[in-house]
Structure formats: C-alpha cells, structure tokens
C-alpha cells in the first residue's frame, strides 16, 4: 500500500510539474507572439526593437527640450506685460521630461506648445499696444511743441508783442490805454518792438533795450528769444524805477533820448 501511495504521489508531482512547465511555455510563446506582432507592425527585426524604443525616447525628449526652451524664452519676454503663470506651471512639469513616461511627456509637450503660442500672441499684442501708446505720446508732445513754437513765433512779431504788452500792462499793473499809448511810443523808438533788436552803439538788447541784455534773465532764461519774457522784464523795470509809469518813462526819453 505504501508503495502504491508513493507511486500516486510521484505521478501527481509529475503532473503538477508538467502543468507549470506548460504554463511557462505558454507565457514564453505569448511573449514571442507579441514580439513578432510588434516586429511585423514596425517593420523592424526583433533585435532592432530595443534600439527603436531608445530612438523614440530620444526623439520625444529632444522635442520636449526644444519646446521647454521656447517656453522659457516666451516667459522671459512676457515679464511685466501679460500673465504667463499657466505657461510657467506646465513648463515646470515638462522640465522633468527625462524621468517621465513617453505618453506623459508627449501630453505635456503639446500643452506647453499651446500655452507658449497663447502667451507669445498676448505679449506681441501688449508690445503693439505699448508701441502705439509711445507713438501717441510722442505725437502729442510734438503737437504741443509745435503749438508752443507757433505761439512763440506769433508773440515774437511786433504786433504780437504789442498785444502781449497791452494785456500784461492792464492785468498786472492796472495801466489803461493812455499808459499803453506812451509805452507803445517808447518801445517803438527803442526797438520797433523787435525782440532781437540790438543797439550797435551800446549793446542794449530786446524790445525794452535792456543794458546789458542778460539783465532780463531775472524774468526768464529765454529772455533772448521770447518777447513775452522781455516785456515782463521791461514793465517791471518801468514800475520799479523812478518813472513808475510808461508815460513818465516816455517823457524822460523824449527829454533825454534814453530812459
């Protein structure tokens, strides 16, 4: 009976062993079949499949690296212009591409490219708007300067200077038309109301014929080119002098040929 039992156990063991061997053979055959199918689908020989995987990984990594570099450049260019936080976040994830699975690298690369394009477009629009604003400010400044130059040119004519002097004499000193009549005759005699008049004999300068001309700098640094500045100085000079009024200054000029 013991011999029979031992025989049964031996036979059972052989059967189990044969079962395991069969399963291993089936798994091996499955792997062989899968490898064959992959080889057939790629057109590569079995020994080339590992090299193919390495090439695919290198290609995906290279694309990720290029995409990441472009993203970082766009992020730098967008500083203080547009919000690039979404791009920065996905680029940060892609920065780990060397240790990520291929499908995840591919997905992150696509997201990074899309965000890069969006931020790049927004930055370009911001740059365009900024350039337009600078151009508009420059145009406005140029227009203001042109208007100032036009006003200055008009005020520097004898007629313009007379109008300015009459207005300033009235508003600042309370001198009416009678006093302006005297002032008109006085400065007509002195300079013909020309802001650039210079007396060749003594060097007296400008509409009021200040001597020396740079005395008028107390009224403004543009005294040599601005009739209004010269008028402001001349009216102040008459008021502060012993004359006190244009008519008194005119009377002195008629009597002494100077004032």
Helices and strands as residue ranges (DSSP letters): H 2-42, G 46-48, H 49-77, H 85-94, G 97-99, H 102-155, H 158-173, H 177-191, G 213-218, H 227-240, H 246-256
